[in-house]
């Protein structure tokens, strides 16, 4: 039986190793940084053995998806992500010595 969700899923989705594992690929609201890194590392290990990791990553980048782990890339690794911008912005603040940090 097909659902509306099945109609919008990319065709490679059924082959994804993470299918049915959304708790691993997407963290809860308010997830602490250490817990996020641990969960994302486990998710990325699953992506490493996934036969559709490349199209998954391309899908997330093309559709500007900013949540979860897609094709082995966590939130902070994808261009335009809120987490990436926040880290860049914090890095651009003056350090305790008064000098400016490199935002890269």
C-alpha positions as CSV (number, residue, x, y, z in Angstrom):
1,X,0.0,0.0,0.0
2,X,1.5,3.4,-1.1
3,X,1.1,6.4,1.1
4,X,1.4,10.1,0.2
5,X,4.9,10.0,1.8
6,X,5.9,7.2,-0.5
7,X,5.0,9.4,-3.5
8,X,7.5,12.1,-2.5
9,X,10.4,9.9,-1.4
10,X,13.3,9.7,-3.8
11,X,13.5,6.3,-5.5
12,X,16.8,5.5,-3.8
13,X,15.3,5.9,-0.3
14,X,14.1,2.3,-0.1
15,X,17.8,1.1,-0.4
16,X,19.1,3.4,2.3
17,X,20.6,1.7,5.4
18,X,19.0,4.4,7.6
19,X,15.5,3.6,6.5
20,X,13.4,3.4,9.6
21,X,16.2,4.9,11.8
22,X,15.1,8.5,12.0
23,X,16.0,8.7,15.7
24,X,19.7,8.1,14.7
25,X,19.7,10.5,11.7
26,X,17.8,13.3,13.3
27,X,18.3,14.5,16.8
28,X,15.7,15.7,19.2
29,X,15.0,19.4,19.8
30,X,17.4,20.7,22.4
31,X,20.0,17.9,21.9
32,X,23.2,18.7,23.7
33,X,26.4,19.1,21.7
34,X,28.1,16.0,23.0
35,X,25.0,13.9,22.5
36,X,24.7,15.3,18.9
37,X,28.3,14.5,18.0
38,X,27.9,11.0,19.4
39,X,24.7,10.4,17.5
40,X,26.0,12.0,14.3
41,X,29.2,9.8,14.4
42,X,27.0,6.7,14.7
43,X,24.8,7.9,11.8
44,X,27.9,8.7,9.6
45,X,29.2,5.2,10.3
46,X,25.9,3.9,8.8
47,X,26.3,6.2,5.8
48,X,29.8,4.8,5.3
49,X,28.3,1.4,4.4
50,X,25.2,2.6,2.7
51,X,24.9,1.9,-1.1
52,X,23.0,5.2,-1.7
53,X,25.1,7.6,0.3
54,X,26.1,9.6,-2.8
55,X,22.6,10.3,-4.1
56,X,21.4,10.9,-0.5
57,X,24.1,13.6,0.0
58,X,23.4,15.2,-3.4
59,X,19.6,15.3,-2.5
60,X,20.3,17.0,0.8
61,X,22.6,19.6,-0.8
62,X,20.3,20.2,-3.8
63,X,17.3,20.7,-1.6
64,X,19.1,22.7,1.1
65,X,18.1,20.4,3.9
66,X,19.5,21.7,7.1
67,X,18.5,19.0,9.6
68,X,19.9,15.5,10.2
69,X,22.7,13.4,8.7
70,X,22.4,12.9,4.9
71,X,24.9,11.0,2.9
72,X,27.5,11.1,5.6
73,X,27.3,14.9,6.2
74,X,26.1,16.3,9.5
75,X,24.4,19.6,9.9
76,X,27.6,21.6,10.5
77,X,29.2,20.2,7.4
78,X,26.5,21.3,4.9
79,X,26.7,24.8,3.3
80,X,24.2,27.3,4.7
81,X,23.4,25.3,7.8
82,X,22.3,27.4,10.9
83,X,24.9,25.5,13.0
84,X,27.6,26.3,10.5
85,X,26.7,30.0,10.5
86,X,26.6,30.1,14.3
87,X,30.0,28.6,14.6
88,X,31.4,31.0,11.9
89,X,29.8,34.0,13.7
90,X,31.2,33.0,17.1
91,X,34.6,32.5,15.6
92,X,34.5,36.0,14.2
93,X,34.1,37.5,17.7
94,X,37.2,39.0,19.4
95,X,39.1,36.6,21.5
96,X,40.0,37.2,25.2
97,X,43.3,38.8,24.1
98,X,41.3,41.3,22.0
99,X,42.4,40.0,18.7
100,X,39.9,38.7,16.1
101,X,39.6,35.0,15.4
102,X,39.7,33.7,11.8
103,X,36.1,32.8,10.9
104,X,37.1,29.8,8.8
